[in-house]
Amino acid sequence: MVVRGRVQGVWYRKHTREKALELGLRGWVMNQPDGSVLVEAEGDPLALDALEAWCRQGPPKARVDALEITRGPVNGYQDFDVRR
């Protein structure tokens, strides 16, 4: 997922990781140079839907203007990390 809006500097990555772990998902989240946040997640389809719904809102100080979703192959991640 690519999340656009006011999503950097508002703890978006930290809260995304917490939500993903709560949902039992694996993958990572990372800030992008253009101000967006990139999320790669894998796991149960219903949990992925729940993470997508959460990402459309984000944490309290965020403002999500757009969410782009691309489906891809499973990579076999073991945890959910915040990348720099």
HUQUI-V83019 format. One record per run of one state. SS is the DSSP state (helix for helix, strand for strand, loop for the rest). FROM is the first residue (numbers start at 1). TO is the last residue. If there is no record, write none. Layout:
# HUQUI-V83019
ss:SS from:FROM to:TO
ss:SS from:FROM to:TO
This chain:
# HUQUI-V83019
ss:loop from:1 to:1
ss:strand from:2 to:6
ss:loop from:7 to:11
ss:helix from:12 to:22
ss:loop from:23 to:25
ss:strand from:26 to:31
ss:loop from:32 to:36
ss:strand from:37 to:42
ss:loop from:43 to:44
ss:helix from:45 to:57
ss:loop from:58 to:62
ss:strand from:63 to:68
ss:loop from:69 to:79
ss:strand from:80 to:83
ss:loop from:84 to:84
